[in-house]
Amino acid sequence: MKIFAMCMECQNVLGRPSFEPFFVPYYEDRLGYIKCSMGHTSAIVLQSQKFEVLLESGANALTAGFTLEAAASFYAALERLYEFAIKVILHHRQVNGDTYDKMFKEMARQSERQLGAFLALYALEFGTAYLPNADITTFRNSVIHKGFIPTPDEAQKFCSNVYAEIFNISQRLYQNFANAITEVVSQDIRVRQAKIPEGIRVASMCGGGFFGFANQNQKPTFTEAYNSYIETQTALSDAVPQLRALHQQLTRIPPDA
């Protein structure tokens, strides 16, 4: 996965953006590092939660024609949303981090247990049963366990179904646990940021823009979210050559000119 960024240290030194564009790779820890042409090293901490990153990964896979990978990423995103919801609700219930970690350790490798915990907490908090979409599970099993390779239309329908589940759950979480969400996300960022070596300038970013949970920037349907994401990525790709040209022009101008 990659995110677009510029060097924050250049911004500090020059008093303006350097306009040197980077597509910064990041992985499990959602940390990215930039080394610019001026020799500055800076770090980026993504505010995006794991399920948001997986959704964007799935959107990128779908765009590239990798339908199996898109379906797998979207379902993984749904499972990670269950995990996120469990953490948020328990935080709201004032269950401390150590207790949560010990509890989740016993179910971390078993998605069925995680779903069961989510279903129980959902019923406890909202007084109604959450009913998972059976079509999602059936399709997922075909892809994951049988190696079924869906057509683009089949993959888009599956991703649309998963997106609807994620949108509805996230809306309910945000409406009821906004403070707990903010605290859980902040804790997650602090834990990951602690991995960055001392002396490196650090900036945080919201992520790539497919699903913005923290700032409630979600589109209500998969089609709207996907089309908006493609438009944004296309505009960004079109802008990169212009940014590179501007950066090259500015680096030829003396600093005090």
ROBAGU-147010 format. One record per atom (N, C-alpha, C): residue in one letter; x, y, z. Coordinates in Angstrom, 2 decimals, always signed. Layout:
a:X:Y:Z
...
END
This chain:
m:+0.84:-1.19:+0.00
m:+0.00:+0.00:+0.00
m:+0.88:+1.24:+0.00
k:+0.36:+2.33:-0.62
k:+1.12:+3.57:-0.68
k:+0.19:+4.76:-0.43
i:+0.80:+5.82:+0.08
i:+0.06:+7.05:+0.30
i:+0.86:+8.21:-0.28
f:+0.15:+9.19:-0.84
f:+0.82:+10.35:-1.41
f:+1.20:+11.31:-0.30
a:+2.43:+11.86:-0.36
a:+2.89:+12.80:+0.66
a:+4.04:+13.63:+0.12
m:+4.37:+14.68:+0.88
m:+5.56:+15.49:+0.62
m:+6.38:+15.56:+1.90
c:+7.61:+16.01:+1.78
c:+8.52:+16.05:+2.92
c:+8.12:+17.16:+3.89
m:+7.85:+16.78:+5.15
m:+7.47:+17.76:+6.16
m:+8.68:+18.58:+6.61
e:+9.86:+18.00:+6.59
e:+11.05:+18.73:+7.00
e:+11.37:+19.85:+6.00
c:+11.17:+19.59:+4.72
c:+11.34:+20.65:+3.71
c:+10.38:+21.81:+3.98
q:+9.16:+21.49:+4.33
q:+8.17:+22.52:+4.66
q:+8.69:+23.39:+5.80
n:+9.30:+22.76:+6.81
n:+9.81:+23.48:+7.96
n:+11.03:+24.34:+7.58
v:+11.93:+23.78:+6.78
v:+13.17:+24.48:+6.42
v:+12.91:+25.61:+5.43
l:+12.12:+25.31:+4.41
l:+11.90:+26.29:+3.33
l:+10.80:+27.30:+3.63
g:+9.92:+26.94:+4.57
g:+8.78:+27.80:+4.85
g:+7.68:+27.67:+3.83
r:+7.77:+26.66:+2.99
r:+6.77:+26.38:+1.95
r:+6.93:+24.93:+1.53
p:+5.93:+24.38:+0.86
p:+6.09:+23.01:+0.36
p:+7.23:+22.90:-0.65
s:+7.90:+21.76:-0.65
s:+8.96:+21.54:-1.65
s:+8.37:+21.13:-2.99
f:+7.12:+20.65:-2.98
f:+6.43:+20.16:-4.16
f:+7.08:+18.90:-4.74
e:+7.96:+18.27:-3.96
e:+8.54:+17.00:-4.40
e:+7.58:+15.88:-3.98
p:+6.95:+15.20:-4.95
p:+5.92:+14.22:-4.61
p:+6.51:+12.84:-4.30
f:+5.87:+12.17:-3.38
f:+6.26:+10.81:-3.02
f:+5.01:+9.94:-2.90
f:+5.13:+8.69:-3.34
f:+4.14:+7.68:-3.03
f:+4.80:+6.75:-2.03
v:+4.43:+6.93:-0.78
v:+5.15:+6.31:+0.34
v:+4.55:+4.96:+0.68
p:+5.34:+3.88:+0.64
p:+4.81:+2.56:+0.99
p:+4.62:+2.42:+2.50
y:+3.60:+1.69:+2.88
y:+3.38:+1.35:+4.29
y:+2.78:-0.05:+4.36
y:+2.92:-0.65:+5.54
y:+2.51:-2.05:+5.68
y:+1.70:-2.23:+6.97
e:+1.92:-3.29:+7.68
e:+1.09:-3.64:+8.83
e:+1.05:-2.53:+9.88
d:+2.18:-1.89:+10.15
d:+2.20:-0.88:+11.20
d:+1.66:+0.47:+10.75
r:+1.36:+0.60:+9.46
r:+0.79:+1.83:+8.89
r:+1.68:+3.04:+9.17
l:+2.98:+2.81:+9.03
l:+3.98:+3.87:+9.12
l:+4.71:+3.96:+7.78
g:+4.97:+5.17:+7.31
g:+5.72:+5.36:+6.09
g:+6.88:+6.31:+6.32
y:+7.93:+6.14:+5.54
y:+9.12:+6.97:+5.70
y:+9.49:+7.61:+4.36
i:+9.86:+8.89:+4.43
i:+10.28:+9.65:+3.25
i:+11.74:+10.05:+3.41
k:+12.52:+9.90:+2.35
k:+13.84:+10.50:+2.28
k:+13.87:+11.33:+1.01
c:+13.89:+12.66:+1.18
c:+13.75:+13.55:+0.04
c:+15.10:+13.83:-0.60
s:+15.06:+14.60:-1.68
s:+16.29:+14.91:-2.43
s:+17.23:+15.82:-1.65
m:+16.72:+16.48:-0.60
m:+17.57:+17.32:+0.24
m:+18.18:+16.53:+1.40
g:+17.85:+15.24:+1.44
g:+18.43:+14.38:+2.46
g:+17.65:+14.30:+3.75
h:+16.47:+14.91:+3.81
h:+15.65:+14.85:+5.02
h:+14.95:+13.49:+5.12
t:+14.87:+12.97:+6.32
t:+14.08:+11.77:+6.59
t:+12.92:+12.16:+7.50
s:+11.72:+11.82:+7.11
s:+10.54:+12.10:+7.92
s:+9.63:+10.88:+7.91
a:+8.74:+10.85:+8.88
a:+7.85:+9.70:+9.04
a:+6.39:+10.13:+8.96
i:+5.57:+9.25:+8.44
i:+4.13:+9.49:+8.36
i:+3.41:+8.41:+9.15
v:+2.52:+8.83:+10.01
v:+1.66:+7.91:+10.75
v:+0.26:+8.00:+10.17
l:-0.23:+6.91:+9.62
l:-1.59:+6.92:+9.08
l:-2.60:+6.83:+10.23
q:-3.58:+7.71:+10.20
q:-4.66:+7.64:+11.18
q:-5.63:+6.51:+10.84
s:-5.59:+6.04:+9.62
s:-6.51:+5.01:+9.16
s:-6.41:+3.75:+10.02
q:-7.57:+3.21:+10.33
q:-7.61:+1.94:+11.04
q:-7.45:+0.79:+10.04
k:-7.19:-0.39:+10.57
k:-6.86:-1.53:+9.71
k:-7.96:-1.81:+8.69
f:-9.21:-1.73:+9.11
f:-10.28:-2.05:+8.17
f:-10.36:-1.03:+7.04
e:-10.01:+0.23:+7.32
e:-10.00:+1.25:+6.27
e:-8.90:+0.97:+5.24
v:-7.73:+0.57:+5.74
v:-6.62:+0.25:+4.85
v:-6.97:-0.94:+3.97
l:-7.62:-1.94:+4.54
l:-8.00:-3.13:+3.77
l:-9.05:-2.80:+2.73
l:-9.96:-1.91:+3.05
l:-10.95:-1.48:+2.05
l:-10.27:-0.81:+0.87
e:-9.31:+0.05:+1.16
e:-8.60:+0.74:+0.07
e:-7.78:-0.25:-0.74
s:-7.16:-1.21:-0.06
s:-6.42:-2.25:-0.76
s:-7.34:-3.02:-1.71
g:-8.54:-3.33:-1.23
g:-9.50:-4.03:-2.07
g:-9.94:-3.20:-3.26
a:-10.13:-1.89:-3.05
a:-10.50:-1.01:-4.16
a:-9.40:-0.96:-5.20
n:-8.15:-0.90:-4.75
n:-7.02:-0.89:-5.68
n:-6.94:-2.21:-6.45
a:-7.18:-3.30:-5.77
a:-7.14:-4.61:-6.43
a:-8.24:-4.71:-7.48
l:-9.41:-4.20:-7.15
l:-10.53:-4.25:-8.09
l:-10.22:-3.40:-9.33
t:-9.61:-2.25:-9.13
t:-9.23:-1.38:-10.24
t:-8.23:-2.06:-11.17
a:-7.32:-2.84:-10.56
a:-6.28:-3.52:-11.34
a:-6.78:-4.82:-11.95
g:-8.02:-5.21:-11.67
g:-8.58:-6.43:-12.24
g:-8.35:-7.69:-11.42
f:-7.83:-7.54:-10.18
f:-7.59:-8.69:-9.32
f:-8.82:-8.92:-8.45
t:-9.79:-9.61:-9.02
t:-11.09:-9.73:-8.36
t:-11.06:-10.60:-7.11
l:-10.30:-11.67:-7.15
l:-10.19:-12.54:-5.97
l:-9.57:-11.77:-4.81
e:-8.50:-11.04:-5.09
e:-7.82:-10.28:-4.05
e:-8.71:-9.17:-3.50
a:-9.52:-8.56:-4.38
a:-10.44:-7.52:-3.94
a:-11.47:-8.09:-2.97
a:-12.03:-9.24:-3.31
a:-13.02:-9.86:-2.45
a:-12.41:-10.25:-1.10
a:-11.21:-10.82:-1.13
a:-10.54:-11.23:+0.10
a:-10.25:-10.02:+0.99
s:-9.80:-8.92:+0.40
s:-9.49:-7.72:+1.18
s:-10.74:-7.12:+1.80
f:-11.82:-7.10:+1.05
f:-13.06:-6.52:+1.58
f:-13.59:-7.36:+2.74
y:-13.52:-8.68:+2.61
y:-14.02:-9.49:+3.72
y:-13.12:-9.35:+4.94
a:-11.82:-9.28:+4.72
a:-10.89:-9.06:+5.83
a:-11.19:-7.72:+6.52
a:-11.57:-6.72:+5.73
a:-11.93:-5.42:+6.30
a:-13.14:-5.55:+7.22
l:-14.12:-6.35:+6.82
l:-15.31:-6.55:+7.65
l:-14.94:-7.20:+8.97
e:-14.06:-8.21:+8.93
e:-13.63:-8.86:+10.16
e:-12.87:-7.90:+11.07
r:-12.05:-7.03:+10.46
r:-11.30:-6.08:+11.28
r:-12.22:-4.97:+11.83
l:-13.33:-4.71:+11.14
l:-14.30:-3.77:+11.70
l:-14.95:-4.39:+12.94
y:-15.25:-5.69:+12.90
y:-15.78:-6.35:+14.09
y:-14.82:-6.16:+15.27
e:-13.53:-6.37:+15.00
e:-12.52:-6.19:+16.05
e:-12.52:-4.75:+16.57
f:-12.55:-3.80:+15.65
f:-12.56:-2.39:+16.04
f:-13.80:-2.08:+16.88
a:-14.95:-2.60:+16.48
a:-16.19:-2.35:+17.21
a:-16.12:-2.93:+18.62
i:-15.57:-4.12:+18.75
i:-15.41:-4.72:+20.08
i:-14.57:-3.82:+20.97
k:-13.46:-3.34:+20.43
k:-12.56:-2.48:+21.22
k:-13.26:-1.18:+21.62
v:-13.99:-0.58:+20.69
v:-14.68:+0.68:+20.97
v:-15.75:+0.49:+22.05
i:-16.56:-0.54:+21.92
i:-17.64:-0.76:+22.88
i:-17.08:-1.07:+24.26
l:-16.05:-1.89:+24.33
l:-15.45:-2.20:+25.63
l:-14.78:-0.98:+26.24
h:-14.18:-0.13:+25.40
h:-13.61:+1.12:+25.91
h:-14.72:+1.99:+26.48
h:-15.83:+2.05:+25.76
h:-16.99:+2.81:+26.24
h:-17.47:+2.26:+27.59
r:-17.36:+0.97:+27.76
r:-17.75:+0.30:+29.01
r:-16.66:+0.38:+30.07
q:-15.60:+1.13:+29.78
q:-14.49:+1.37:+30.70
q:-13.71:+0.10:+31.04
v:-13.62:-0.80:+30.09
v:-12.75:-1.97:+30.23
v:-11.34:-1.51:+29.86
n:-10.38:-1.69:+30.77
n:-9.04:-1.15:+30.51
n:-8.30:-1.96:+29.45
g:-7.22:-1.35:+28.95
g:-6.49:-1.93:+27.82
g:-5.90:-3.28:+28.11
d:-5.36:-3.48:+29.32
d:-4.76:-4.78:+29.67
d:-5.81:-5.88:+29.65
t:-6.98:-5.58:+30.19
t:-8.06:-6.58:+30.20
t:-8.49:-6.92:+28.78
y:-8.61:-5.87:+27.96
y:-8.99:-6.11:+26.56
y:-7.95:-6.98:+25.86
d:-6.68:-6.65:+26.02
d:-5.61:-7.40:+25.35
d:-5.63:-8.87:+25.74
k:-5.83:-9.15:+27.04
k:-5.87:-10.53:+27.51
k:-7.10:-11.26:+26.96
m:-8.22:-10.55:+26.90
m:-9.44:-11.15:+26.36
m:-9.29:-11.44:+24.88
f:-8.80:-10.44:+24.12
f:-8.75:-10.61:+22.67
f:-7.69:-11.63:+22.26
k:-6.66:-11.79:+23.07
k:-5.62:-12.77:+22.75
k:-6.21:-14.16:+22.59
e:-7.26:-14.45:+23.35
e:-7.89:-15.78:+23.30
e:-8.74:-15.98:+22.04
m:-9.05:-14.92:+21.34
m:-9.88:-15.05:+20.14
m:-9.21:-14.50:+18.88
a:-7.97:-14.03:+19.01
a:-7.31:-13.35:+17.90
a:-7.18:-14.23:+16.66
r:-7.00:-15.52:+16.84
r:-6.80:-16.42:+15.70
r:-8.09:-17.08:+15.21
q:-9.21:-16.73:+15.82
q:-10.47:-17.39:+15.45
q:-11.54:-16.35:+15.16
s:-11.81:-16.16:+13.88
s:-12.74:-15.12:+13.48
s:-14.16:-15.40:+13.98
e:-14.51:-16.68:+14.15
e:-15.85:-17.01:+14.65
e:-16.05:-16.49:+16.06
r:-15.01:-16.58:+16.88
r:-15.11:-16.05:+18.25
r:-15.26:-14.53:+18.24
q:-14.54:-13.88:+17.33
q:-14.62:-12.43:+17.24
q:-16.03:-11.99:+16.81
l:-16.59:-12.71:+15.85
l:-17.95:-12.40:+15.42
l:-18.92:-12.62:+16.56
g:-18.73:-13.70:+17.31
g:-19.61:-13.98:+18.44
g:-19.55:-12.88:+19.49
a:-18.35:-12.39:+19.78
a:-18.21:-11.31:+20.74
a:-18.89:-10.04:+20.24
f:-18.71:-9.75:+18.95
f:-19.35:-8.57:+18.36
f:-20.87:-8.69:+18.44
l:-21.41:-9.85:+18.09
l:-22.86:-10.04:+18.12
l:-23.42:-9.84:+19.52
a:-22.72:-10.38:+20.52
a:-23.18:-10.24:+21.91
a:-23.14:-8.78:+22.36
l:-22.05:-8.09:+22.07
l:-21.93:-6.69:+22.48
l:-22.92:-5.80:+21.74
y:-23.15:-6.10:+20.47
y:-24.12:-5.33:+19.68
y:-25.51:-5.45:+20.30
a:-25.91:-6.67:+20.64
a:-27.22:-6.88:+21.26
a:-27.31:-6.19:+22.61
l:-26.23:-6.23:+23.38
l:-26.20:-5.60:+24.69
l:-26.36:-4.08:+24.58
e:-25.66:-3.48:+23.64
e:-25.67:-2.02:+23.52
e:-26.91:-1.48:+22.84
f:-27.38:-2.17:+21.80
f:-28.45:-1.62:+20.98
f:-29.80:-2.29:+21.20
g:-29.83:-3.35:+21.98
g:-31.09:-4.01:+22.29
g:-31.74:-4.70:+21.12
t:-30.95:-5.02:+20.11
t:-31.45:-5.72:+18.94
t:-30.36:-6.62:+18.39
a:-30.75:-7.64:+17.66
a:-29.76:-8.58:+17.13
a:-29.21:-8.05:+15.81
y:-27.90:-8.19:+15.66
y:-27.28:-7.91:+14.37
y:-27.25:-9.21:+13.58
l:-27.80:-9.18:+12.39
l:-27.88:-10.39:+11.56
l:-26.91:-10.26:+10.38
p:-25.80:-10.99:+10.40
p:-24.85:-10.93:+9.29
p:-25.50:-11.36:+7.98
n:-25.05:-10.79:+6.90
n:-25.55:-11.11:+5.56
n:-25.02:-12.49:+5.16
a:-25.90:-13.48:+5.06
a:-25.48:-14.85:+4.75
a:-24.84:-14.95:+3.37
d:-25.27:-14.11:+2.42
d:-24.69:-14.15:+1.07
d:-23.20:-13.78:+1.10
i:-22.83:-12.88:+2.00
i:-21.43:-12.49:+2.12
i:-20.59:-13.67:+2.57
t:-21.07:-14.38:+3.58
t:-20.32:-15.53:+4.10
t:-20.19:-16.63:+3.06
t:-21.27:-16.90:+2.34
t:-21.25:-17.95:+1.32
t:-20.25:-17.62:+0.22
f:-20.28:-16.39:-0.25
f:-19.37:-15.97:-1.32
f:-17.93:-15.99:-0.83
r:-17.72:-15.49:+0.37
r:-16.37:-15.49:+0.96
r:-15.81:-16.89:+1.05
n:-16.61:-17.85:+1.48
n:-16.14:-19.24:+1.59
n:-15.73:-19.80:+0.23
s:-16.48:-19.43:-0.80
s:-16.13:-19.90:-2.15
s:-14.78:-19.34:-2.59
v:-14.57:-18.06:-2.29
v:-13.32:-17.41:-2.69
v:-12.14:-17.92:-1.88
i:-12.27:-17.95:-0.57
i:-11.15:-18.28:+0.32
i:-10.87:-19.76:+0.36
h:-11.90:-20.56:+0.47
h:-11.70:-22.00:+0.68
h:-11.68:-22.82:-0.61
k:-12.36:-22.32:-1.64
k:-12.42:-23.07:-2.90
k:-11.62:-22.42:-4.01
g:-11.05:-21.25:-3.74
g:-10.26:-20.57:-4.76
g:-11.08:-20.05:-5.91
f:-12.37:-19.78:-5.67
f:-13.24:-19.26:-6.72
f:-12.75:-17.87:-7.15
i:-12.58:-17.67:-8.45
i:-12.14:-16.38:-8.99
i:-13.34:-15.68:-9.61
p:-13.86:-14.64:-8.96
p:-15.08:-14.01:-9.45
p:-14.83:-13.12:-10.67
t:-15.89:-12.92:-11.44
t:-15.85:-11.94:-12.52
t:-15.85:-10.53:-11.90
p:-15.52:-9.51:-12.67
p:-15.58:-8.14:-12.13
p:-16.97:-7.79:-11.59
d:-18.02:-8.21:-12.28
d:-19.37:-7.91:-11.80
d:-19.66:-8.62:-10.48
e:-19.24:-9.89:-10.38
e:-19.45:-10.64:-9.14
e:-18.66:-10.02:-7.99
a:-17.43:-9.62:-8.29
a:-16.59:-9.02:-7.25
a:-17.18:-7.68:-6.79
q:-17.65:-6.88:-7.74
q:-18.23:-5.59:-7.37
q:-19.50:-5.77:-6.54
k:-20.30:-6.74:-6.88
k:-21.52:-6.99:-6.09
k:-21.15:-7.41:-4.67
f:-20.16:-8.29:-4.55
f:-19.72:-8.72:-3.22
f:-19.16:-7.55:-2.42
c:-18.30:-6.76:-3.05
c:-17.71:-5.61:-2.37
c:-18.79:-4.61:-1.96
s:-19.80:-4.47:-2.80
s:-20.92:-3.58:-2.49
s:-21.67:-4.06:-1.26
n:-21.90:-5.37:-1.17
n:-22.59:-5.95:-0.01
n:-21.78:-5.74:+1.27
v:-20.47:-5.99:+1.17
v:-19.61:-5.81:+2.34
v:-19.57:-4.33:+2.74
y:-19.45:-3.47:+1.76
y:-19.40:-2.03:+2.03
y:-20.66:-1.58:+2.78
a:-21.81:-2.10:+2.37
a:-23.06:-1.72:+3.03
a:-23.04:-2.12:+4.51
e:-22.52:-3.32:+4.80
e:-22.43:-3.76:+6.19
e:-21.50:-2.84:+6.98
i:-20.35:-2.55:+6.41
i:-19.37:-1.71:+7.10
i:-19.92:-0.30:+7.30
f:-20.58:+0.24:+6.30
f:-21.14:+1.58:+6.42
f:-22.18:+1.63:+7.53
n:-23.08:+0.66:+7.55
n:-24.15:+0.67:+8.55
n:-23.61:+0.50:+9.97
i:-22.65:-0.41:+10.15
i:-22.07:-0.62:+11.48
i:-21.30:+0.63:+11.92
s:-20.52:+1.19:+11.02
s:-19.71:+2.35:+11.39
s:-20.58:+3.55:+11.73
q:-21.68:+3.73:+11.01
q:-22.59:+4.82:+11.32
q:-23.16:+4.67:+12.73
r:-23.53:+3.46:+13.07
r:-24.11:+3.24:+14.40
r:-23.07:+3.42:+15.50
l:-21.88:+2.97:+15.23
l:-20.81:+3.16:+16.21
l:-20.54:+4.64:+16.43
y:-20.43:+5.39:+15.34
y:-20.09:+6.81:+15.45
y:-21.20:+7.59:+16.16
q:-22.44:+7.24:+15.87
q:-23.56:+7.94:+16.48
q:-23.64:+7.71:+17.99
n:-23.15:+6.57:+18.45
n:-23.30:+6.20:+19.86
n:-21.99:+6.26:+20.67
f:-20.86:+6.15:+20.00
f:-19.59:+6.04:+20.74
f:-18.51:+6.95:+20.16
a:-18.87:+8.16:+19.78
a:-17.90:+9.06:+19.12
a:-16.67:+9.30:+20.00
n:-16.89:+9.52:+21.29
n:-15.75:+9.78:+22.18
n:-14.86:+8.56:+22.32
a:-15.46:+7.40:+22.45
a:-14.68:+6.16:+22.58
a:-13.89:+5.90:+21.30
i:-14.48:+6.18:+20.16
i:-13.77:+6.00:+18.88
i:-12.54:+6.90:+18.84
t:-12.71:+8.16:+19.20
t:-11.58:+9.10:+19.19
t:-10.46:+8.61:+20.09
e:-10.80:+8.11:+21.27
e:-9.79:+7.65:+22.22
e:-9.10:+6.38:+21.72
v:-9.87:+5.46:+21.16
v:-9.29:+4.21:+20.65
v:-8.34:+4.49:+19.49
v:-8.75:+5.36:+18.58
v:-7.90:+5.72:+17.45
v:-6.64:+6.43:+17.94
s:-6.77:+7.33:+18.89
s:-5.62:+8.05:+19.43
s:-4.63:+7.10:+20.10
q:-5.14:+6.14:+20.85
q:-4.27:+5.16:+21.49
q:-3.52:+4.34:+20.45
d:-4.22:+3.94:+19.42
d:-3.60:+3.16:+18.35
d:-2.48:+3.95:+17.68
i:-2.72:+5.23:+17.42
i:-1.71:+6.08:+16.78
i:-0.49:+6.21:+17.69
r:-0.72:+6.41:+18.99
r:+0.40:+6.57:+19.93
r:+1.26:+5.31:+19.98
v:+0.62:+4.16:+19.99
v:+1.37:+2.90:+20.05
v:+2.24:+2.72:+18.82
r:+1.69:+3.02:+17.65
r:+2.46:+2.87:+16.41
r:+3.53:+3.94:+16.26
q:+3.20:+5.16:+16.69
q:+4.17:+6.25:+16.58
q:+5.38:+6.01:+17.46
a:+5.20:+5.27:+18.55
a:+6.31:+4.98:+19.46
a:+7.39:+4.13:+18.78
k:+7.06:+3.52:+17.65
k:+8.03:+2.70:+16.93
k:+8.98:+3.53:+16.06
i:+8.68:+4.80:+15.87
i:+9.50:+5.65:+15.00
i:+10.76:+6.07:+15.76
p:+11.92:+5.95:+15.15
p:+13.17:+6.35:+15.83
p:+13.15:+7.82:+16.23
e:+13.80:+8.12:+17.34
e:+13.87:+9.50:+17.81
e:+14.62:+10.38:+16.80
g:+14.24:+11.64:+16.77
g:+14.92:+12.59:+15.91
g:+14.33:+12.73:+14.52
i:+13.33:+11.92:+14.20
i:+12.69:+12.00:+12.89
i:+11.41:+12.81:+13.00
r:+11.25:+13.79:+12.12
r:+10.02:+14.59:+12.13
r:+8.84:+13.69:+11.76
v:+7.75:+13.83:+12.50
v:+6.59:+12.96:+12.34
v:+5.37:+13.78:+11.95
a:+4.63:+13.28:+10.98
a:+3.35:+13.88:+10.59
a:+2.31:+12.78:+10.54
s:+1.07:+13.12:+10.79
s:-0.01:+12.15:+10.67
s:-0.89:+12.51:+9.49
m:-1.45:+11.49:+8.85
m:-2.32:+11.69:+7.70
m:-3.52:+10.77:+7.81
c:-4.63:+11.20:+7.22
c:-5.87:+10.44:+7.33
c:-5.87:+9.16:+6.49
g:-5.11:+9.12:+5.43
g:-5.11:+7.94:+4.58
g:-5.47:+8.29:+3.15
g:-5.75:+7.27:+2.37
g:-5.91:+7.46:+0.95
g:-7.24:+7.96:+0.48
g:-8.29:+7.90:+1.31
g:-9.54:+8.53:+0.94
g:-10.67:+7.65:+0.47
f:-10.51:+6.32:+0.51
f:-11.64:+5.49:+0.08
f:-12.74:+5.47:+1.13
f:-12.35:+5.32:+2.39
f:-13.34:+5.27:+3.47
f:-12.76:+6.02:+4.67
g:-13.30:+7.24:+4.93
g:-12.76:+8.05:+6.01
g:-13.63:+7.98:+7.24
f:-13.42:+6.98:+8.08
f:-14.28:+6.76:+9.24
f:-14.13:+7.86:+10.28
a:-12.87:+8.23:+10.62
a:-12.61:+9.16:+11.71
a:-13.25:+10.52:+11.47
n:-13.28:+10.98:+10.22
n:-13.87:+12.29:+9.93
n:-15.25:+12.19:+9.28
q:-15.86:+11.00:+9.38
q:-17.21:+10.80:+8.85
q:-17.32:+11.21:+7.39
n:-16.32:+10.81:+6.62
n:-16.28:+11.19:+5.20
n:-16.69:+10.03:+4.30
q:-17.53:+9.14:+4.83
q:-17.90:+7.99:+4.04
q:-19.00:+8.32:+3.02
k:-18.89:+7.70:+1.87
k:-19.98:+7.73:+0.90
k:-20.98:+6.64:+1.31
p:-22.27:+6.86:+1.09
p:-23.27:+5.89:+1.57
p:-23.32:+4.57:+0.80
t:-22.79:+4.55:-0.42
t:-22.81:+3.31:-1.20
t:-21.42:+3.01:-1.74
f:-21.19:+1.74:-2.04
f:-19.91:+1.33:-2.61
f:-19.66:+2.03:-3.94
t:-20.67:+2.10:-4.79
t:-20.50:+2.72:-6.11
t:-20.04:+4.16:-5.99
e:-20.66:+4.92:-5.09
e:-20.25:+6.31:-4.89
e:-18.83:+6.40:-4.36
a:-18.52:+5.55:-3.38
a:-17.18:+5.56:-2.78
a:-16.12:+5.17:-3.81
y:-16.42:+4.15:-4.58
y:-15.45:+3.64:-5.56
y:-15.22:+4.66:-6.67
n:-16.30:+5.23:-7.20
n:-16.16:+6.21:-8.27
n:-15.42:+7.46:-7.80
s:-15.74:+7.91:-6.59
s:-15.06:+9.07:-6.03
s:-13.58:+8.80:-5.82
y:-13.27:+7.59:-5.36
y:-11.87:+7.22:-5.13
y:-11.09:+7.18:-6.44
i:-11.68:+6.61:-7.47
i:-11.02:+6.53:-8.77
i:-10.78:+7.93:-9.33
e:-11.77:+8.79:-9.18
e:-11.61:+10.17:-9.67
e:-10.47:+10.88:-8.94
t:-10.41:+10.69:-7.62
t:-9.36:+11.34:-6.83
t:-7.98:+10.82:-7.22
q:-7.87:+9.49:-7.37
q:-6.58:+8.90:-7.73
q:-6.14:+9.33:-9.12
t:-7.10:+9.45:-10.03
t:-6.77:+9.89:-11.39
t:-6.28:+11.34:-11.38
a:-6.97:+12.19:-10.63
a:-6.56:+13.59:-10.53
a:-5.17:+13.71:-9.90
l:-4.91:+12.88:-8.91
l:-3.60:+12.90:-8.26
l:-2.50:+12.46:-9.23
s:-2.76:+11.40:-9.96
s:-1.78:+10.92:-10.95
s:-1.50:+11.98:-12.00
d:-2.55:+12.68:-12.41
d:-2.37:+13.74:-13.41
d:-1.56:+14.91:-12.86
a:-1.67:+15.14:-11.55
a:-0.99:+16.29:-10.94
a:+0.48:+16.02:-10.65
v:+0.86:+14.75:-10.49
v:+2.23:+14.42:-10.09
v:+3.28:+14.96:-11.05
p:+3.14:+14.81:-12.38
p:+4.16:+15.37:-13.28
p:+4.31:+16.89:-13.13
q:+3.21:+17.58:-12.89
q:+3.27:+19.02:-12.70
q:+4.00:+19.38:-11.41
l:+3.76:+18.60:-10.36
l:+4.45:+18.83:-9.10
l:+5.95:+18.59:-9.25
r:+6.31:+17.55:-9.96
r:+7.73:+17.25:-10.17
r:+8.40:+18.39:-10.95
a:+7.71:+18.88:-11.96
a:+8.27:+19.97:-12.76
a:+8.43:+21.23:-11.91
l:+7.45:+21.52:-11.06
l:+7.53:+22.69:-10.19
l:+8.67:+22.54:-9.19
h:+8.82:+21.34:-8.64
h:+9.91:+21.08:-7.70
h:+11.27:+21.29:-8.38
q:+11.42:+20.78:-9.58
q:+12.68:+20.94:-10.31
q:+12.95:+22.42:-10.61
q:+11.90:+23.15:-10.95
q:+12.07:+24.58:-11.24
q:+12.51:+25.33:-9.99
l:+11.88:+25.04:-8.87
l:+12.18:+25.75:-7.63
l:+13.58:+25.41:-7.10
t:+14.02:+24.17:-7.30
t:+15.36:+23.80:-6.81
t:+16.47:+24.46:-7.61
r:+16.13:+25.00:-8.78
r:+17.13:+25.73:-9.58
r:+17.20:+27.21:-9.22
i:+16.21:+27.66:-8.41
i:+16.18:+29.07:-8.01
i:+16.93:+29.22:-6.69
p:+17.90:+30.15:-6.59
p:+18.62:+30.36:-5.34
p:+17.65:+30.67:-4.19
p:+17.92:+30.13:-2.98
p:+16.99:+30.31:-1.85
p:+16.66:+31.75:-1.54
d:+17.61:+32.69:-1.75
d:+17.37:+34.08:-1.41
d:+16.94:+34.93:-2.61
a:+16.62:+34.22:-3.73
a:+16.24:+34.95:-4.95
a:+14.88:+35.63:-4.76
END
